[in-house]
Amino acid sequence: MKFPHSLRDPIHGLVPMTACEWELLRTRAVSRLRGIRQMGMAYVVFPGAHHTRFEHVIGAMHTAGLLAERLSFDDSELRLIRLAALFHDIGHRPFSHSLEDAARRHVDRPELGFLHQFLDHEERTYQLVCHDPEIGEVLARHPEYREIDRKQLALAAIGEHARAEFNFFTHSEIDADRIDYVLRDSYYCGFAPGVDIQALRELYVPDPTYGIVLNSERLYVAQQILFARYHLISHVQNNPFSRLGDLILAECIRDALLASGEAERLEFTGIVNEGQDADLEHFLRLHAPEAWGKLRGLVSGAPLVEELVSYDFRVLSPVARYGIQSLRLEGLSVAQQLQERLAAELEGHALIGDALIDITRVKAPTDPLPTTPTGLVPWHGKLTEFPTIQGIIAASHDGAALHVYGPPDLGVTDEAFDRWVDRYKLLDPSMDAAKAEGMLAELWAGDKTRMGLLLAMEEATFDLLAEQIRHAPSRMDVLFLVCYLTLGLLEQVLGEERLYIDGMEAVWAIARHPEVVAAFGDRYPKAFETSEPSGTFSDDLGYLQRCGLLYVMTRLERVRNAFVERPKYGGTGWGRRLARLMTEPADSEKLARIDAAIRRLILPQQEVYREYFALLGASGGAARRRELRRLMPVAITR
C-alpha cells in the first residue's frame, strides 16, 4: 500500500493515509463528524473534552492498520479493514451517545415514538456506507478501491461481516475503536492513560488454531488498555455532573418535541441525521427555552439541579444490584422507568420539585481472547483468566450505582417514608418500623429523603423485574432462574438443606440443556448459544456471585501441570427470596415451561442423586461416587 498523504494527530503523531482515504475525509458523510463531540456533555466537567468523532475515526483507522499489518492480510484486505474503522462511526448523530440515551428515555411516549430510529447509530452507518453517492464516487476514482464490495465494507464497519477476523478490528474486546477512544478521551480529559502505543503492531499475532490471538509477550499492553478503559468509564463517562448534562439534554429534547408540531419534528429529524452539535443546540434553544436554561446553568457553573444522593454498589441491596444489570426493557431506559414510577409515588408526598434518576454501570471485559502459550502452561491462556484482568472485572461489577438529582430542597413526607418501609418487607421480611428508625439514625443521619428514596427505588426495581421475568426474561434472568429452580428442586427431593452446583461447567450443562433451551424459546440468549461457556456467561455468573445471590465455595485442583480454582455455586438467603418472589405465583406460561423442563431433566435421575449423597462421608465407595457423578445430568455436591 502507498501512503502519499499524512496528517499530524496529538495521539498517534504522524498518521499516513492513502490517496483514497485522504479524499474520503472530505466527503460530507465523514467531514460532518468535525462538528460532533466525541464525548457528548462531558465538556461540562472536563473543559478539554471538545474533541470530535472526526479525529476519532482517523485514529481508529490508523490503529486498525497498526494491529493488522503483521497478521498476513493482503493489501485488499488491509484496505477494507482500514476503511471499516474509518467508517465505523459515520452514523453518529449530534451529541453522539447522549442523543441515543435521550431517545431511549422518551421513545415510549406515543407522540415521540419516531425517536426509535435514533436509538442506534449502526443502522445509519450501514446505510451511509452502502448508499452514500459521494463515498461511492471517491471509491470509484481509485482503481485499487474500485472492487470493494460496499455491503461487505458496511458489515465490517458495524461488526457483522461473515469473516470474523474483519469484525475483530471494530467490534472486539481490544479493537481499534476502543484503543483509540481510550487514548484520545483520556488525553483530552487530562489523564495520561499509560499505554505503550509503540507495541500495538505486535499486540496480536496469527495462530493456526484460534486465528488472531494476543501476543503473550505484549500482554501488559492489553492490561494497560483495559485498565485505562475502566478508569475512563468509571471516572469520566460516569462522572455525576457529566451524566446530569445528559439528563438535562434529554429533558430539552423531550420538551422541544412535545411542544412542537409535525413541521418541527421533521426539522429535528433532518438535523439529527445530517447536522452537527451546533445545529441541534440552536433547535433546542428555540423550542425548549426553559429546559435549555437548565442546561445553560449547568454549563456556566450555576446549576439549577444538583446530585442529591448517589447509592453505590455497597449500599444497594442484592435485588437492586441484580436489577441494574438484568433489566432490559426493549430499547427503553431503565432509569427513566424508575424515575416515572418514583414520580407517581412522590405525587402528593414530595415537599417540592421532581427527582431525576440515573443508572451508571461499567461493562466488564468478557471476551476471553486467547493468548499465545505462556510459561509452563501447555495451552493457550485467556485474557480474562489473568489476575490483573480479574481485578478489573471485579471492580467493574462494583461500578453499578443509582443516582438521584433534583433541586436542593427536594424532600419526602413522613407518610411516604412509612409507606415505603412497610412495603419493603416483601424484599426483606426483617424490615419493620423499629429497624427502619435504627437504620435512619445510625446510617442516614436522620435523612428520610435519602433512605426513603433508596427503599422506593429498590422496590420499583423489583416490580420491573417481576414484570420482565414473566414476559421476556433477560440473559441474566435465564441464568438466575435455572440455577435456583435446579437447586430448589433437588433440595426438595433430597431433603438437603444446602446444595451446590459443582462448577461452571455444571451450571453451563443445565443452562444449555435442550429442554431448557426449548422452554425459553426465542427468548433464549444468543450469547449462550456456544459450544463452551462464553466470556459473557462467565461474567454473568461472576456478577450473580458479586451481587450476593450465589454463594461460592472454591477448591484447588491440578489440571495437567497447573493448579486451577473450581468454584461451586449455591443459594443465598437473598437469592432464594428473590427467586421465590419472581416465580410465585407462577402465573406465566413461560415460567411453567421452564420449571417443567428442569423437572423432566432432574427427576428421572433422582435416585442417582440419592445414592450419591448417601455415599458422601462414608468410608470407601469412591469409585461408585465417581460413576454416579458421571450419570448426573447436572453435577451437584454439598
TORBALUM-990271 format. One line per 2 residues: number of its first residue (from 1); their letters; for each residue x, y, z of C-alpha. Coordinates in pm, 1 decimal, always signed. Each point is the difference from the previous one (the first is absolute). Layout:
! TORBALUM-990271
NUM = a = X/Y/Z | ...
END
This chain:
! TORBALUM-990271
1 = mk = +0.0/+0.0/+0.0 | +115.5/+354.0/-76.2
3 = fp = -52.8/+289.4/+241.2 | +64.3/+326.2/-186.8
5 = hs = -181.8/+211.0/+262.0 | +24.2/+42.4/+375.1
7 = lr = -136.8/+216.0/+276.8 | +119.8/+67.2/+351.7
9 = dp = -206.0/-133.5/+288.8 | +54.9/+82.2/+370.9
11 = ih = -32.2/-368.2/+95.6 | +172.9/-192.5/-276.6
13 = gl = +233.4/+261.3/-141.7 | +34.9/-19.2/-378.0
15 = vp = -288.5/-200.4/-150.3 | +69.6/-126.9/-355.9
17 = mt = -293.4/-16.2/-242.3 | -66.0/-133.7/-347.1
19 = ac = -127.7/+234.9/-271.4 | -348.4/-152.9/+24.7
21 = ew = -13.6/+33.4/+379.6 | +113.6/+360.6/-32.4
23 = el = -287.4/+76.2/-237.0 | -254.4/-181.0/+215.3
25 = lr = +73.6/+241.6/+285.3 | -149.4/+274.0/-214.7
27 = tr = -329.2/-174.2/-70.3 | -302.1/+139.9/+180.4
29 = av = -61.6/-330.2/+182.8 | +344.0/+7.5/+164.0
31 = sr = +69.5/+374.4/+29.4 | -335.0/+49.2/+179.4
33 = lr = +165.6/-171.3/+296.3 | +219.9/+309.6/+47.1
35 = gi = -295.1/+163.4/+174.3 | -104.6/-292.1/+224.5
37 = rq = +167.2/-22.5/+338.0 | +139.8/-339.7/+81.3
39 = mg = -114.7/+8.6/+364.1 | -333.3/+180.1/-10.1
41 = ma = -48.6/+208.2/+315.5 | +328.0/-100.0/+169.1
43 = yv = +144.3/+346.3/-74.7 | -218.2/+130.4/+285.0
45 = vf = +248.6/-159.6/+240.9 | +310.7/-45.0/-216.0
47 = pg = +62.3/+324.2/-192.8 | +229.8/-171.2/-250.1
49 = ah = -262.1/-253.2/-110.1 | -93.3/+185.7/-318.5
51 = ht = +172.7/-246.5/-230.6 | -213.6/-145.7/-274.8
53 = rf = -103.9/-322.7/-166.6 | +200.2/+112.3/-304.7
55 = eh = +328.1/-24.2/+189.6 | -105.6/-332.8/+150.0
57 = vi = -82.6/-176.9/-328.3 | +336.8/+104.8/-144.6
59 = ga = +173.4/-136.5/+309.8 | -204.5/-322.0/-14.7
61 = mh = +96.2/-50.2/-365.3 | +367.7/+52.2/+81.2
63 = ta = -18.9/-236.1/+298.5 | -175.4/-268.0/-206.4
65 = gl = +283.1/+21.7/-250.6 | +259.4/-42.9/+275.4
67 = la = -178.6/-301.3/+149.0 | -53.8/-170.4/-336.3
69 = er = +318.0/+66.5/-195.1 | +190.2/-302.2/+139.2
71 = ls = -290.0/-246.8/-10.3 | +40.1/-140.2/-352.7
73 = fd = -277.5/+204.1/-159.5 | +56.8/+96.2/-361.0
75 = ds = -24.6/+361.1/-118.9 | -364.8/-24.8/-106.4
77 = el = -94.9/-135.1/+342.9 | +203.6/+270.3/+175.5
79 = rl = -181.3/+264.2/-201.8 | -336.9/-139.9/+109.5
81 = ir = +109.0/-19.8/+364.7 | +125.2/+359.4/+2.0
83 = la = -313.8/+135.6/-170.7 | -229.0/-196.8/+233.0
85 = al = +167.6/+172.9/+294.6 | -21.1/+340.3/-172.6
87 = fh = -372.6/-46.0/-64.1 | -100.4/-172.7/+324.0
89 = di = -142.1/+318.3/+158.3 | -129.4/+200.2/-297.3
91 = gh = -358.7/-77.6/+102.0 | +41.1/+188.6/+329.2
93 = rp = -236.3/+288.1/+48.2 | +48.3/+327.8/+193.0
95 = fs = +107.6/-56.0/+362.6 | +83.6/-362.6/-86.7
97 = hs = -109.7/-243.8/+271.7 | -162.2/+279.8/+202.6
99 = le = -264.8/+33.8/-272.6 | -55.2/-377.2/-4.6
101 = da = -48.9/+2.6/+378.0 | -251.0/+285.0/-33.5
103 = ar = -196.2/-189.8/-265.6 | -2.1/-311.5/+218.5
105 = rh = -149.1/+196.9/+288.4 | -300.5/+131.3/-191.2
107 = vd = -63.5/-230.3/-295.3 | -288.0/-173.9/+180.2
109 = rp = -210.6/+318.7/-7.2 | -253.1/-43.6/-283.5
111 = el = +73.6/+343.4/-144.9 | +376.5/-64.0/+7.8
113 = gf = +4.3/-350.7/-142.1 | +191.2/+123.1/-305.9
115 = lh = +307.9/+31.6/+226.6 | +38.3/-376.2/-39.6
117 = qf = +202.2/+60.1/-317.8 | +266.3/+182.1/+203.7
119 = ld = +66.1/-271.3/+261.4 | +299.4/-143.7/-183.6
121 = he = +242.4/+160.8/-242.3 | +109.8/-326.6/-164.3
123 = er = -298.1/-33.9/-233.7 | +70.0/+354.0/-120.5
125 = ty = +366.1/-93.1/-46.0 | -97.0/-301.2/-211.1
127 = ql = -226.2/+207.6/-224.7 | +260.2/+272.3/-54.5
129 = vc = +282.3/-241.0/-84.2 | -222.1/-192.9/-241.3
131 = hd = -183.3/+284.7/-170.3 | +164.7/+339.6/+50.3
133 = pe = +72.3/+116.9/-359.0 | +302.1/+211.5/+93.4
135 = ig = +173.4/-293.9/+166.8 | -72.2/-209.9/-308.2
137 = ev = +148.3/+264.6/-230.4 | +323.8/+17.2/+200.3
139 = la = +42.2/-378.6/+8.6 | -64.7/-19.1/-375.9
141 = rh = +273.8/+255.2/-75.1 | +269.9/-222.7/+152.8
143 = pe = +62.5/-327.6/-189.1 | +126.7/-192.7/+301.7
145 = yr = -322.2/+87.1/+192.5 | -242.2/-38.3/-289.9
147 = ei = -61.7/-370.6/+58.9 | -90.6/+36.8/+367.9
149 = dr = -349.1/-134.7/+65.5 | -168.4/+283.0/+190.6
151 = kq = -242.5/-233.2/+174.3 | +288.4/-210.2/+132.5
153 = la = +179.4/+318.9/+103.8 | -311.2/+117.2/+184.6
155 = la = -35.4/-335.9/+177.1 | +363.2/+19.0/+114.8
157 = ai = -56.5/+357.8/+123.8 | -289.3/-109.0/+224.6
159 = ge = +160.9/-329.6/+103.9 | -224.2/-238.8/-194.5
161 = ha = +227.9/-124.4/-277.4 | -10.7/-372.0/-80.1
163 = ra = +377.8/-18.9/+55.0 | +41.3/+47.0/+375.1
165 = ef = +356.9/+127.6/-33.8 | -127.1/+310.7/-182.6
167 = nf = -237.7/+83.6/+288.0 | +286.0/-43.4/+243.0
169 = ft = +137.8/+350.2/-66.1 | -320.5/+191.3/+71.4
171 = hs = -199.4/-230.7/+230.9 | +212.5/-198.2/+244.1
173 = ei = +126.3/+38.8/+354.6 | +315.1/+184.6/-100.3
175 = da = -66.3/+137.4/-348.0 | +113.0/+306.8/-189.8
177 = dr = -311.7/+193.2/+101.3 | +47.5/-60.2/+372.8
179 = id = +374.1/+51.9/-4.1 | -33.7/+338.0/-167.5
181 = yv = -286.2/+132.3/+210.8 | +171.5/-110.7/+321.2
183 = lr = +318.2/+182.5/-98.3 | -175.2/+303.9/-148.5
185 = ds = -272.0/+53.8/+260.5 | +247.7/-42.4/+285.2
187 = yy = +240.5/+249.2/-159.1 | -262.3/+271.7/-55.9
189 = cg = -143.6/-47.2/+348.9 | +343.6/+55.7/+154.9
191 = fa = +105.5/-356.9/+82.0 | +309.9/-186.5/-114.4
193 = pg = -123.9/-352.5/-86.9 | +348.1/-156.9/+13.9
195 = vd = -34.0/-227.2/-306.3 | +301.0/-115.6/-200.6
197 = iq = -118.8/+118.6/-342.5 | +324.7/-108.1/-163.4
199 = al = -84.2/-365.5/+70.7 | -339.4/-1.5/-175.1
201 = re = +151.0/-155.1/-314.4 | +96.0/-303.6/+206.8
203 = ly = -312.5/-20.9/+216.0 | -162.1/-273.7/-211.4
205 = vp = +155.0/-290.9/-187.3 | -145.7/-274.0/-226.3
207 = dp = -63.1/-344.7/+147.6 | -81.8/-318.8/-196.6
209 = ty = -265.0/-110.5/+252.7 | -167.4/+318.9/+121.1
211 = gi = +63.9/+242.6/-284.7 | +94.6/+335.9/+151.3
213 = vl = +132.8/-21.1/+356.7 | +166.3/+232.3/+247.5
215 = ns = +377.2/-8.7/+3.4 | +82.9/-111.6/+354.1
217 = er = +321.1/+204.8/-15.5 | -216.5/+312.0/-41.9
219 = ly = -268.2/-101.1/+248.4 | +91.7/+297.7/+217.2
221 = va = -126.5/+229.6/-280.2 | -343.2/-167.8/+7.6
223 = qq = -6.7/+43.3/+378.0 | +92.9/+368.8/-35.5
225 = il = -281.1/+56.1/-250.5 | -265.2/-174.2/+210.2
227 = fa = +102.7/+180.6/+317.1 | -3.2/+336.6/-181.2
229 = ry = -345.7/-82.6/-138.8 | -129.0/-89.1/+346.4
231 = hl = +128.1/+333.0/+133.7 | -147.4/+191.3/-293.8
233 = is = -347.0/-147.6/+43.9 | -17.5/+4.2/+379.3
235 = hv = +153.0/+343.5/+61.8 | -63.2/+196.5/-321.1
237 = qn = -299.2/-134.5/-192.7 | -188.2/-77.1/+323.0
239 = np = +92.7/+327.3/+169.5 | -321.5/+120.6/+173.2
241 = fs = +6.0/+349.6/-151.2 | +69.9/-131.3/-348.9
243 = rl = -291.6/-241.0/+39.3 | -218.1/+285.8/+128.0
245 = gd = +76.5/+180.1/-326.1 | -136.0/-301.6/-188.2
247 = li = -315.2/-2.9/+214.0 | -70.6/+369.5/-59.9
249 = la = +72.0/-39.4/-372.2 | -263.6/-275.4/-2.3
251 = ec = -244.6/+241.8/+166.3 | +78.2/+262.4/-263.9
253 = ir = -72.7/-243.8/-281.4 | -319.5/-121.8/+165.5
255 = da = -133.2/+351.3/+62.4 | +95.3/+126.6/-345.7
257 = ll = -177.3/-286.0/-175.4 | -309.4/-11.3/+221.6
259 = as = -56.7/+371.8/-57.5 | +49.7/-21.2/-374.7
261 = ge = -201.7/-104.1/-301.2 | +67.2/-229.4/-293.6
263 = ae = +214.9/+257.7/-181.9 | +231.3/+41.6/+299.2
265 = rl = +32.8/-375.2/+42.0 | +100.6/-35.5/-363.1
267 = ef = +252.1/+278.4/+53.5 | +134.3/-183.9/+305.9
269 = tg = +34.5/-323.0/-199.0 | +192.8/+179.8/-271.6
271 = iv = +231.6/+163.2/+250.8 | +90.0/-318.9/+185.6
273 = ne = +56.5/-194.7/-321.7 | +194.0/+263.5/-191.9
275 = gq = +107.1/+266.8/+248.5 | +251.2/+62.0/+276.9
277 = da = -5.4/+89.0/+370.2 | -43.2/+372.3/-69.9
279 = dl = -306.6/-62.8/-219.0 | -173.6/-201.4/+271.7
281 = eh = +95.5/+255.5/+266.0 | -163.1/+275.1/-206.9
283 = fl = -317.3/-207.2/-40.9 | -26.3/-71.7/+372.9
285 = rl = +69.9/+362.2/+93.6 | -296.9/+108.1/-211.1
287 = ha = -247.2/-274.3/+87.9 | +79.3/-85.8/+364.8
289 = pe = +112.0/+328.9/+160.3 | -79.5/-99.7/+359.9
291 = aw = +183.3/-333.8/-9.4 | +279.1/+163.3/-201.2
293 = gk = +40.5/+245.1/+288.7 | +73.1/-295.3/+230.1
295 = lr = +265.3/-123.2/-241.3 | +150.7/+346.6/-33.4
297 = gl = +12.4/+27.5/+378.6 | +185.7/-331.1/+23.5
299 = vs = +251.5/+104.5/-266.7 | +55.3/+342.1/+159.2
301 = ga = +61.6/-148.8/+345.2 | -328.3/+113.0/+155.7
303 = pl = -213.7/-315.5/-15.8 | -367.1/+13.6/+97.2
305 = ve = +5.7/-376.1/+63.1 | +263.7/-192.5/+193.4
307 = el = +83.2/-352.8/+105.9 | -190.8/-68.8/+319.5
309 = vs = +130.5/-345.8/+78.5 | +196.4/-280.4/-161.5
311 = yd = -61.2/-360.6/+101.7 | +306.2/-204.3/-87.5
313 = fr = +29.6/-377.1/-25.1 | +74.1/-47.2/+371.9
315 = vl = -321.7/+174.4/+101.9 | -234.6/-166.8/-247.8
317 = sp = -179.3/-320.1/+96.2 | +65.3/-317.5/-201.8
319 = va = -337.8/+51.9/-167.7 | +93.9/+349.9/-119.6
321 = ry = +347.0/-115.1/-107.3 | -155.7/-276.8/-202.9
323 = gi = -265.5/+223.1/-151.2 | +248.1/+264.4/-114.8
325 = qs = +180.8/-264.1/-203.4 | -287.2/-226.3/-98.6
327 = lr = -278.3/+235.5/-105.3 | -25.1/+32.6/-377.2
329 = le = -310.8/+188.2/-103.4 | +14.8/-38.4/-380.5
331 = gl = +158.2/+332.3/-93.1 | -131.7/+190.0/+302.2
333 = sv = +200.0/+162.7/+277.3 | -22.3/-193.4/+327.4
335 = aq = +90.2/+317.1/+189.6 | -289.0/+186.6/-165.6
337 = ql = -245.3/-273.7/+99.1 | +121.4/+26.3/+359.8
339 = qe = -26.9/+377.8/-18.7 | -359.6/-11.9/-120.7
341 = rl = -102.2/-250.9/+266.2 | +169.1/+211.5/+264.3
343 = aa = -176.1/+312.5/-128.7 | -333.9/-177.2/+39.4
345 = el = +99.5/-101.7/+353.4 | +105.2/+354.7/+88.6
347 = eg = -318.1/+162.2/-129.0 | -155.0/+163.5/+301.9
349 = ha = +286.8/-113.7/+223.4 | +291.2/+210.2/-128.4
351 = li = +69.3/+330.2/+169.9 | +121.4/+159.0/-323.9
353 = gd = +128.6/-80.8/-346.4 | +61.9/-313.4/-203.5
355 = al = +279.5/-253.6/+21.3 | +212.4/-114.2/-295.0
357 = id = +126.6/-358.4/+16.5 | +312.1/-131.4/-168.2
359 = it = +170.3/-339.7/-6.7 | +371.8/-34.4/-63.6
361 = rv = +176.4/-324.2/-82.4 | +347.3/-109.2/-106.4
363 = ka = +3.4/-279.5/-256.3 | +251.9/-263.3/+104.5
365 = pt = +238.8/-166.7/-246.7 | -168.0/-321.1/-117.3
367 = dp = +181.3/-111.8/-315.0 | +244.5/-274.9/+104.6
369 = lp = +242.0/+90.6/-285.6 | +241.9/-296.8/-15.8
371 = tt = +370.7/+77.8/+32.3 | +306.9/-172.3/-131.3
373 = pt = +118.0/-274.8/+242.5 | +145.6/+148.8/+317.3
375 = gl = +265.6/-139.1/+231.8 | -44.9/-364.2/+93.8
377 = vp = -374.5/+0.4/-72.2 | -29.6/-238.2/-297.6
379 = wh = -313.9/+161.6/-145.6 | -100.9/+346.5/-108.3
381 = gk = -77.2/+221.5/+295.8 | -301.0/+231.7/-11.8
383 = lt = +9.1/+370.6/+70.7 | -284.6/-9.0/+252.1
385 = ef = +182.8/-265.4/+206.1 | +293.9/+225.3/+89.2
387 = pt = -12.2/+148.8/+352.8 | +26.3/+363.1/-112.3
389 = iq = -296.4/-39.6/-235.1 | -198.7/-187.0/+263.9
391 = gi = +54.9/+300.2/+226.6 | -136.4/+231.0/-269.4
393 = ia = -301.2/-230.7/-43.5 | -73.5/+5.6/+374.9
395 = as = +40.6/+378.6/+13.9 | -228.7/+36.1/-302.7
397 = hd = -270.3/-202.9/+173.2 | +29.3/+232.7/+298.1
399 = ga = -50.8/+299.4/-229.0 | -379.0/-31.3/-12.6
401 = al = -170.3/+295.2/+170.7 | -325.2/+196.1/+24.8
403 = hv = +0.8/+381.2/+0.8 | -276.0/+244.0/+93.3
405 = yg = +3.7/+362.0/-120.0 | -236.7/+281.1/+84.2
407 = pp = -32.1/+344.3/+155.8 | +189.4/+34.8/+330.1
409 = dl = -318.1/+13.8/+209.0 | -160.5/-316.5/-134.0
411 = gv = -153.4/-201.7/+281.4 | -260.2/-266.3/+79.8
413 = td = -268.1/-8.6/+265.2 | +0.1/-226.6/+305.4
415 = ea = -306.2/-173.5/-142.9 | +182.7/-95.9/-318.7
417 = fd = +301.3/-124.8/+196.4 | -215.3/-218.4/+228.2
419 = rw = -182.3/-146.3/-299.7 | +327.1/-91.1/-173.1
421 = vd = +132.8/-165.1/+316.7 | -315.8/-207.4/+34.7
423 = ry = +6.9/-118.7/-362.3 | +371.4/-82.0/+16.9
425 = kl = -84.1/-300.4/+218.2 | -69.3/-187.8/-322.9
427 = ld = +372.0/+13.3/-83.2 | +130.3/-18.6/+355.9
429 = ps = -244.2/-147.3/+254.9 | +218.5/+123.5/+286.8
431 = md = -75.2/+362.8/-89.5 | -242.5/+159.9/+246.1
433 = aa = -51.7/+346.0/+145.2 | +250.6/-52.2/+281.1
435 = ka = +273.1/-128.2/-232.3 | -68.5/+282.1/-245.3
437 = eg = +30.3/+262.0/+272.8 | +327.0/-153.3/+117.0
439 = ml = +143.4/+0.3/-352.6 | -124.5/+354.0/-52.7
441 = ae = +179.8/+128.1/+307.2 | +317.3/-207.4/-28.8
443 = lw = +63.4/-10.0/-374.3 | -189.9/+290.8/-154.2
445 = ag = +36.7/+271.2/+265.2 | -379.7/+28.9/+22.7
447 = dk = -35.7/+89.7/-369.1 | -328.5/-163.8/-100.0
449 = tr = +28.9/+124.9/-356.6 | +327.3/-182.5/-68.7
451 = mg = -102.9/-324.8/+168.1 | -360.3/+13.0/-120.9
453 = ll = +92.4/+56.2/-364.6 | +231.7/-301.4/+13.9
455 = la = -275.6/-224.1/+139.9 | -243.7/+127.4/-261.6
457 = me = +240.4/-56.5/-289.7 | +93.2/-349.3/+117.0
459 = ea = -366.9/-91.6/+22.0 | -66.4/+150.6/-345.9
461 = tf = +297.3/-195.9/-137.2 | -152.4/-323.0/+127.0
463 = dl = -338.1/+87.3/-155.1 | +168.7/+46.0/-338.2
465 = la = +189.7/-327.4/+45.0 | -317.6/-190.8/+80.8
467 = eq = -166.8/+134.3/-315.0 | +304.0/-80.0/-213.5
469 = ir = +50.4/-354.7/+120.9 | -360.3/-90.9/-75.4
471 = ha = -2.4/+142.3/-350.3 | +351.9/+30.2/-142.2
473 = ps = +278.4/-135.0/+225.8 | +338.9/+159.7/-55.5
475 = rm = +325.8/-189.4/-42.6 | +79.9/+25.0/+370.3
477 = dv = -355.6/-103.0/+91.1 | +52.9/-321.4/-195.0
479 = lf = +315.0/-78.5/+195.2 | -147.7/+95.6/+336.5
481 = lv = -316.6/-201.1/-56.0 | +166.4/-321.7/-111.5
483 = cy = +238.0/+9.5/+298.8 | -271.2/+49.8/+258.2
485 = lt = -265.0/-222.2/-154.5 | +257.2/-281.9/-14.9
487 = lg = +125.3/+57.3/+354.4 | -351.8/+37.5/+137.4
489 = ll = -128.1/-317.6/-164.5 | +292.4/-216.2/+114.4
491 = eq = -5.8/+138.2/+355.5 | -369.0/-85.9/+14.0
493 = vl = +38.3/-348.4/-149.5 | +307.4/-97.2/+203.0
495 = ge = -87.5/+173.3/+324.3 | +336.5/+175.9/+0.7
497 = er = +27.5/+346.8/+148.2 | +291.3/+130.6/-205.6
499 = ly = +116.1/-128.2/-335.4 | +247.2/+140.7/-250.8
501 = id = +10.1/-15.2/-378.3 | +345.6/-143.9/-40.8
503 = gm = +194.0/+238.5/-221.1 | -61.4/+228.8/-295.0
505 = ea = -15.8/-296.3/-235.0 | -293.1/-140.7/+200.6
507 = vw = -185.0/+333.1/-12.8 | +69.1/+5.5/-373.8
509 = ai = -138.4/-352.5/-35.8 | -336.6/+98.3/+145.3
511 = ar = -14.8/+334.7/-182.2 | +80.0/-162.5/-335.9
513 = hp = -214.4/-311.7/+38.0 | -235.3/-37.7/-298.3
515 = ev = -305.1/-19.3/+228.5 | +91.1/+333.1/+161.1
517 = va = +88.9/+165.9/-331.0 | -333.1/-109.0/-148.1
519 = af = -191.0/+126.3/+304.0 | +135.2/+352.7/-45.8
521 = gd = -68.5/-10.3/-372.7 | +86.7/+318.5/-188.6
523 = ry = +93.7/+168.3/+328.8 | +298.8/-227.9/+48.2
525 = pk = +318.8/+217.1/+4.5 | +208.7/-9.1/-316.9
527 = af = +309.5/+54.2/+216.3 | -54.7/-348.7/+145.8
529 = et = -28.5/-173.8/-337.8 | +363.7/-109.8/-5.5
531 = se = +171.3/-334.4/+33.7 | +166.3/+90.2/+331.1
533 = ps = -55.2/+264.3/+272.0 | +47.2/+342.3/-157.4
535 = gt = +162.1/+300.4/+160.3 | -345.6/+155.1/+35.4
537 = fs = -128.1/-308.4/+183.4 | +298.4/+3.9/+237.8
539 = dd = -48.7/+370.2/+63.7 | -371.3/-42.3/+76.3
541 = lg = +74.9/-282.0/+242.7 | +267.7/+210.9/+168.2
543 = yl = -237.1/+294.0/+26.8 | -265.5/-213.4/+171.2
545 = qr = +263.7/-101.4/+251.2 | +112.5/+361.6/+47.1
547 = cg = -360.6/+105.6/+54.1 | -37.0/-239.6/+291.8
549 = ll = -245.6/-225.4/-184.1 | +224.8/-304.9/-43.7
551 = yv = +227.2/-133.4/+270.7 | +327.4/-137.7/-131.4
553 = mt = +233.5/-253.0/+155.1 | +325.2/-69.4/-183.4
555 = rl = +236.6/-291.0/-2.3 | +343.4/-21.6/-159.5
557 = er = +67.4/-273.6/-253.3 | +298.6/-93.5/-211.7
559 = vr = -79.4/-1.6/-373.3 | +295.5/-138.2/-192.3
561 = na = +284.6/+194.1/+158.4 | -192.2/+307.1/+118.1
563 = fv = -220.0/+63.1/+304.6 | -340.4/+151.7/-69.4
565 = er = -290.6/+104.0/+221.0 | -325.2/-192.2/-38.1
567 = pk = -289.8/+197.3/+152.6 | -328.9/-151.5/+115.0
569 = yg = -315.9/+211.3/-13.0 | -271.0/-4.8/+266.5
571 = gt = -295.5/+210.8/+104.8 | +1.4/+292.8/+244.3
573 = gw = -283.0/+133.2/+211.6 | -52.6/+298.2/-228.6
575 = gr = +25.0/-222.1/-306.5 | -257.3/-249.6/+126.5
577 = rl = -237.7/+278.6/+95.9 | +37.4/+173.9/-336.4
579 = ar = -49.6/-327.1/-189.2 | -313.2/-77.8/+200.9
581 = lm = -145.8/+346.5/-53.7 | +74.5/-15.3/-372.2
583 = te = -159.7/-340.1/-52.3 | -297.3/+8.9/+240.0
585 = pa = -271.7/+12.4/-96.1 | +108.9/-178.0/-316.7
587 = ds = -267.8/+161.0/-217.1 | +221.0/+10.0/-306.1
589 = ek = -17.6/-270.6/-264.7 | +369.7/+59.5/-71.4
591 = la = +96.8/-52.5/+365.4 | -207.8/-316.1/+13.9
593 = ri = +180.6/-137.0/-309.1 | +339.9/+74.0/+152.4
595 = da = -90.5/-167.5/+328.1 | -137.7/-303.5/-185.8
597 = ai = +316.9/-25.2/-210.6 | +223.0/-10.8/+307.4
599 = rr = -226.1/-258.9/+163.9 | +19.4/-221.4/-309.3
601 = li = +377.6/+34.4/+9.6 | +53.4/-68.9/+372.0
603 = lp = -277.2/-224.4/+130.0 | +72.7/-308.6/-216.4
605 = qq = +346.5/-10.2/+159.1 | -99.1/+75.6/+359.0
607 = ev = +108.9/-345.4/+116.6 | +348.4/+70.4/-135.7
609 = yr = +16.2/+310.3/+219.8 | -141.6/-187.7/+301.3
611 = ey = +260.0/-276.1/-22.4 | +280.7/+251.3/-56.0
613 = fa = -85.9/+203.4/+309.6 | -48.9/-315.5/+205.6
615 = ll = +360.0/-98.1/-81.9 | +145.4/+342.8/+89.8
617 = ga = +188.2/-20.8/+327.6 | -0.6/-379.5/-4.1
619 = sg = +328.0/-188.8/-4.8 | +71.7/-153.5/-339.8
621 = ga = -229.2/+28.3/-296.0 | +211.9/+259.1/-183.2
623 = ar = -17.9/-187.1/-328.8 | -379.3/-27.3/+23.9
625 = rr = -27.6/+371.2/+81.7 | +202.5/+85.3/-310.5
627 = el = -223.7/-223.5/-207.1 | -312.2/+165.0/+141.2
629 = rr = +135.2/+348.9/-70.1 | +40.8/-93.7/-364.3
631 = lm = -369.6/-97.4/-7.0 | -119.4/+330.2/+145.4
633 = pv = -161.7/+231.7/-257.7 | +131.0/+287.8/+215.1
635 = ai = +293.5/-53.4/+235.0 | -113.4/+81.1/+355.2
637 = tr = +189.0/-22.3/+328.2 | -27.0/+130.4/+354.6
END
